[in-house]
Amino acid sequence: MNDELQPSGAKQKSGELPPIALIGWTHRELPNGIDLRIECARSRIALENDVIEHRDIVMTRNQALLLARYLLKVTGQSLPIEAKPTLWSKVKSVWGGSGGHDRRASRNLAS
């Protein structure tokens, strides 16, 4: 089945199954690792007919981290840099969030 889901230069060795396209994934945490469930289709026709294969890959957390780093590297991407909390957000978190809002609400109820 040669369609746009198949890699263009993929050569199939004898006895090997043709490559399949990744279409989605989910995960489930395990006590000692992660169960990564991938959803694949062998062709666009299979995908259109909802012929989706599921494969479970069980890995340690370290293997998951190494895979994530590898995929980031080969795609040339990086994780977004998280913004540092502002001084005001730190002060609000120490004092229990937005206490001023509660006082205004109680004033509205009293009037």
C-alpha atoms as a printed R data frame, in Angstrom:
    type eleno elety resid chain resno       x       y      z
1   ATOM     1    CA   MET     A     1   0.000   0.000  0.000
2   ATOM     2    CA   ASN     A     2   1.869   2.982 -1.235
3   ATOM     3    CA   ASP     A     3   0.188   6.260 -0.332
4   ATOM     4    CA   GLU     A     4   1.134   9.515  1.368
5   ATOM     5    CA   LEU     A     5   1.272   7.934  4.830
6   ATOM     6    CA   GLN     A     6   4.148   5.700  3.774
7   ATOM     7    CA   PRO     A     7   7.692   7.137  3.877
8   ATOM     8    CA   SER     A     8   8.841   7.906  0.336
9   ATOM     9    CA   GLY     A     9  12.218   6.179  0.510
10  ATOM    10    CA   ALA     A    10  11.228   3.250  2.711
11  ATOM    11    CA   LYS     A    11  12.640  -0.037  1.494
12  ATOM    12    CA   GLN     A    12  11.069  -3.167  2.835
13  ATOM    13    CA   LYS     A    13  13.362  -6.056  3.682
14  ATOM    14    CA   SER     A    14  12.042  -9.541  3.108
15  ATOM    15    CA   GLY     A    15  10.030 -10.783  6.049
16  ATOM    16    CA   GLU     A    16   9.443  -7.283  7.456
17  ATOM    17    CA   LEU     A    17   6.090  -5.598  7.697
18  ATOM    18    CA   PRO     A    18   5.730  -2.308  5.815
19  ATOM    19    CA   PRO     A    19   6.135   0.853  7.887
20  ATOM    20    CA   ILE     A    20   3.063   2.249  9.588
21  ATOM    21    CA   ALA     A    21   2.094   5.854 10.295
22  ATOM    22    CA   LEU     A    22   1.725   7.148 13.839
23  ATOM    23    CA   ILE     A    23  -1.635   8.891 14.237
24  ATOM    24    CA   GLY     A    24  -1.931   9.341 18.004
25  ATOM    25    CA   TRP     A    25  -0.876   8.245 21.451
26  ATOM    26    CA   THR     A    26  -1.862   8.195 25.093
27  ATOM    27    CA   HIS     A    27  -0.038   7.073 28.200
28  ATOM    28    CA   ARG     A    28  -0.746   5.506 31.544
29  ATOM    29    CA   GLU     A    29   1.554   5.850 34.518
30  ATOM    30    CA   LEU     A    30   2.806   2.646 36.057
31  ATOM    31    CA   PRO     A    31   4.513   2.210 39.453
32  ATOM    32    CA   ASN     A    32   7.935   1.858 37.813
33  ATOM    33    CA   GLY     A    33   7.432   3.534 34.448
34  ATOM    34    CA   ILE     A    34   5.048   4.477 31.682
35  ATOM    35    CA   ASP     A    35   2.798   2.501 29.348
36  ATOM    36    CA   LEU     A    36   2.849   4.421 26.054
37  ATOM    37    CA   ARG     A    37  -0.039   3.361 23.813
38  ATOM    38    CA   ILE     A    38   0.465   4.345 20.196
39  ATOM    39    CA   GLU     A    39  -2.213   4.337 17.519
40  ATOM    40    CA   CYS     A    40  -1.098   3.557 13.978
41  ATOM    41    CA   ALA     A    41  -2.528   3.041 10.503
42  ATOM    42    CA   ARG     A    42  -0.946   1.124  7.633
43  ATOM    43    CA   SER     A    43  -2.356   3.428  4.939
44  ATOM    44    CA   ARG     A    44  -4.662   6.370  4.341
45  ATOM    45    CA   ILE     A    45  -7.339   3.905  3.227
46  ATOM    46    CA   ALA     A    46  -6.984   1.998  6.502
47  ATOM    47    CA   LEU     A    47  -7.232   5.271  8.435
48  ATOM    48    CA   GLU     A    48 -10.365   6.329  6.534
49  ATOM    49    CA   ASN     A    49 -11.928   2.937  7.310
50  ATOM    50    CA   ASP     A    50 -10.978   3.226 11.012
51  ATOM    51    CA   VAL     A    51  -8.560   0.301 10.792
52  ATOM    52    CA   ILE     A    52  -6.349   1.559 13.589
53  ATOM    53    CA   GLU     A    53  -3.775  -0.590 15.324
54  ATOM    54    CA   HIS     A    54  -2.873  -0.104 18.969
55  ATOM    55    CA   ARG     A    55   0.525  -0.977 20.378
56  ATOM    56    CA   ASP     A    56   1.625  -0.690 23.986
57  ATOM    57    CA   ILE     A    57   5.219   0.165 24.760
58  ATOM    58    CA   VAL     A    58   6.236  -0.127 28.395
59  ATOM    59    CA   MET     A    59   9.281   1.915 29.379
60  ATOM    60    CA   THR     A    60  11.021   3.259 32.437
61  ATOM    61    CA   ARG     A    61  10.786   6.963 33.213
62  ATOM    62    CA   ASN     A    62  14.423   7.315 32.205
63  ATOM    63    CA   GLN     A    63  13.732   5.708 28.821
64  ATOM    64    CA   ALA     A    64  10.796   8.093 28.335
65  ATOM    65    CA   LEU     A    65  13.049  11.048 29.140
66  ATOM    66    CA   LEU     A    66  15.737   9.843 26.722
67  ATOM    67    CA   LEU     A    67  13.140   9.332 23.990
68  ATOM    68    CA   ALA     A    68  11.735  12.834 24.572
69  ATOM    69    CA   ARG     A    69  15.202  14.396 24.397
70  ATOM    70    CA   TYR     A    70  16.009  12.433 21.258
71  ATOM    71    CA   LEU     A    71  12.798  13.515 19.514
72  ATOM    72    CA   LEU     A    72  13.369  17.152 20.473
73  ATOM    73    CA   LYS     A    73  16.906  16.972 19.098
74  ATOM    74    CA   VAL     A    74  16.090  15.315 15.761
75  ATOM    75    CA   THR     A    75  13.178  17.686 15.131
76  ATOM    76    CA   GLY     A    76  15.245  20.756 15.989
77  ATOM    77    CA   GLN     A    77  12.712  21.865 18.568
78  ATOM    78    CA   SER     A    78  12.943  22.723 22.238
79  ATOM    79    CA   LEU     A    79  10.602  23.022 25.167
80  ATOM    80    CA   PRO     A    80   9.183  26.496 25.783
81  ATOM    81    CA   ILE     A    81  10.941  28.386 28.534
82  ATOM    82    CA   GLU     A    82   8.658  28.846 31.514
83  ATOM    83    CA   ALA     A    83   8.213  32.448 32.595
84  ATOM    84    CA   LYS     A    84   9.603  33.283 36.007
85  ATOM    85    CA   PRO     A    85   6.913  34.280 38.511
86  ATOM    86    CA   THR     A    86   6.635  38.013 39.058
87  ATOM    87    CA   LEU     A    87   7.145  39.571 42.467
88  ATOM    88    CA   TRP     A    88   3.424  40.389 42.617
89  ATOM    89    CA   SER     A    89   2.403  36.748 41.966
90  ATOM    90    CA   LYS     A    90   4.820  35.599 44.692
91  ATOM    91    CA   VAL     A    91   3.311  38.070 47.176
92  ATOM    92    CA   LYS     A    92  -0.233  36.987 46.245
93  ATOM    93    CA   SER     A    93   0.607  33.316 46.747
94  ATOM    94    CA   VAL     A    94   2.121  34.011 50.186
95  ATOM    95    CA   TRP     A    95  -0.957  35.944 51.300
96  ATOM    96    CA   GLY     A    96  -3.443  33.355 50.050
97  ATOM    97    CA   GLY     A    97  -4.293  34.592 46.579
98  ATOM    98    CA   SER     A    98  -6.699  37.441 45.945
99  ATOM    99    CA   GLY     A    99  -8.154  38.267 49.362
100 ATOM   100    CA   GLY     A   100  -9.329  41.686 48.137
101 ATOM   101    CA   HIS     A   101 -11.876  40.072 45.843
102 ATOM   102    CA   ASP     A   102 -13.619  38.318 48.757
103 ATOM   103    CA   ARG     A   103 -13.971  41.566 50.720
104 ATOM   104    CA   ARG     A   104 -15.646  43.307 47.804
105 ATOM   105    CA   ALA     A   105 -18.057  40.397 47.340
106 ATOM   106    CA   SER     A   106 -19.036  40.488 51.030
107 ATOM   107    CA   ARG     A   107 -19.645  44.247 50.826
108 ATOM   108    CA   ASN     A   108 -21.981  43.708 47.875
109 ATOM   109    CA   LEU     A   109 -23.930  41.106 49.846
110 ATOM   110    CA   ALA     A   110 -24.304  43.417 52.876
111 ATOM   111    CA   SER     A   111 -25.719  46.356 50.954
